[in-house]
C-alpha cells in the first residue's frame, strides 16, 4: 500500500477526511515554500500538493498562473522542486507529497530519470495536468516501477468511457474538478458535486478529492460530506501573493485559513 493510500485508509478508519493544500513551489522563494510545507502539516494537512513552476500554466486561473510566473522568474524548475522535497524529507518522512504540473518539464527530464529522481527525493504522487489518460501508459508503467502514484483529474464533462479507462491507470486518489474552467473560478454547486461523485464511484474505487473553488470552512464541510478529501489551492496561493512582503503576516494568515478548513474535516 502506498503512503497516499495508507493516509486515506487511516482517515477512513477515523471517519475523517483529508485536507490537501496546494502551493506553488518557489513562489516567494524555496525557503519560504519549505517553511510553509511544515506549517501546513502542523495545521492539519494530510497530503501536500506542490505546483511545479511552468512557463505556460494553461489549466490554471490567474491567481495560480501568476504564482508560476513569479517562481519561473526566480529561475525555478522541476529540479529545484525535487531538491525542495528532499529537504522536506530530512524532518518529515510521513506526509505524502504530490507534484502537480505539466508534461513538458517531465519530458525534458526524461521519464526514467524523472521517476528515479522523484522516488529518491521522496515524492509519493504525480499529477500531470495536460496528459490525456489514453497517452499515459508509458509514464504510468515507469512511475509504478518507482512506487509513485499516478493521479488524474476528472471533470464534470468526463465521459463514462474515460472513467472506465481511468480505473485502470489511476492510483492514489482521483482529483475531481468541481467546476468547469480554470482553477479559482466560480462557486460550487454541492448537489452537482454529489451527483458527479456518485457517477465516478460507479467506475473508480479510489478515494476522490474535490478541488477548484473551495475557499472556506463552510464549503469544505459541505463538500467533505460527499468526498474523501478537500483540495484547496487558489485561496492559499493568494495569501502568499498578498503578504509576500510581510512574512509574519503571511504565515499567520496561512495558519488561520488552513485551520479553518482542516478542523471541519476532523
Number of C-alpha atoms within 10 A of each C-alpha: 9 14 20 22 17 13 20 23 15 13 18 14 9 10 11 18 25 26 30 26 27 26 25 30 32 28 27 19 14 19 14 16 21 17 12 19 26 16 17 24 18 13 20 21 24 24 27 21 25 25 24 26 30 22 16 12 20 13 15 20 16 16 17 27 21 19 27 26 18 20 22 18 13 15 11 21 18 21 15 16 23 22 17 20 23 20 15 20 17 10 9 15 12 13 20 23 24 26 26 21 24 22 14 14 18 18 13 11 14 12 18 17 14 22 23 17 18 25 19 14 19 25 23 23 26 24 23 20 17 15 16 11 18 10 9 14 12 11 19 21 15 17 23 15 14 19 18 26 25 24 23 24 22 21 16 17 10 13 13 13 9 14 19 14 15 20 16 12 18 21 24 25 23 25 21 25 21 28 22 12 14 17 21 21 17 14 13 16 12 16 12 13 20 17 12 18 21 13 15 24 14 11 17 20 12 17 19 23 25 27 27 27 23 25 20 15 18 12 18 26 20 14 24 21 14 19 21 23 29 27 26 25 24 28 22 22 20 17 17 26 17 11 16 17 11 10 13 11 15 19 19 13 16 23 18 12 17 26 19 18 26 24 14 17 23 14
